[in-house]
Amino acid sequence: MNLLLSLVVPVYNVAPFLERCLQSLAAQDLAGMEIVFVDDGSTDACPAILARYAAQHSQMRVIRRDNGGLSAARNTGLDRIGGEYVAFVDSDDWIEPGYYRHLLDLARAQHLDLAHGNAMYHFEGRREDQPIYRDDLSTEVMPGREVLRRRLADRTLLHMVWMHLYRRDFIERLGMRFVPRLIHEDVLWTTRAFLQAQRVAYDPTPGYYYRQRIRPLAADVMDQRLDAIIASSVYNARGLAELAAPLREDPELQRLLRWQLVDGALSIFHKLRKVNSLELRRRLYRQLRHDGVYALLWNNATNIAQRRRIARTWLKSWTA
């Protein structure tokens, strides 16, 4: 049997949610599928749950590794798969039966590099679930740059790596891997994938459920996480600037990418206001000035409103 689809599922300490994910994967109506779980050093009941399901389902296998973070776990999975197409699943989410069969049929019938899917936000009963995309993006086959252009122009682009199906030789030809320890690792991956894909089609039918968890954290733990998010946002801003720079022959798309760069990076200052430690907050402001982040944003700003926001945050950095 040809191996048509590989699902890469990183797992780390999600025991309360894991069985629902595994049940939904076992229910996928698709022959020629492998499901590779990468247990990233879980210390809860995840290893036992994975072992039980893998023993019952021949298409499932488990790779265990020392904890290295989500990106490293995804990379481990990418290095060990053999499907014609690959998709990623977060282990606290779940998928409707037939979702991947439908996306795979579309991808193979249209010879796609990337099948652009849709999903549902799941709010755990706090409010009604809702589709992530509710727009009217064309379902025709287009170059990825055109999809990216339309999503950026409409301000609808969301960087969820698990919402798409990717042709594996497309990924391998580009040498695409995730940056270890980076938070919001989807940003550069999805932007690069759309820029490079020659054939992309959108299926608006949501079938992936993205769990919106509330995770109360102690003040010091929250500060550590915010520190990591800010560092990752700076990394992503620099990466987007590198992706935008060669697009001189397409000034419209270049401008849209630069808008995205600045709009996303301005969230850094929202995160800074949430840092509990005054010492850490001041250090982060100094670091951003020292590393030229304000200049990066200023040079890539695409309108007066963005530059006003940058100027305000720069002035505030001296008095924080």
Secondary structure, DSSP 8 states (H G I E B T S, - for coil): ----EEEEEEESS-HHHHHHHHHHHHT---SSEEEEEEE-S--SSHHHHHHHHHHH-TTEEEEE-----HHHHHHHHHTT---SEEEE--TT-EE-TTHHHHHHHHHHHTT-SEEEEEEEEE-TTSS--EES--S----S-B-HHHHHHHHHHTT-----GGGEEEEHHHHHHHT----TT-SSTHHHHHHHHHHH-S-EEEEEEEEEEEE-------HHHHHHHHHHHHHHHHHHHHHHHHHHTTGGG-HHHHHHHHHHHHHHHTHHHHHHHH---HHHHHHHHHHHHHTTHHHHHHHH--SHHHHHHHHHHHHHHTT-
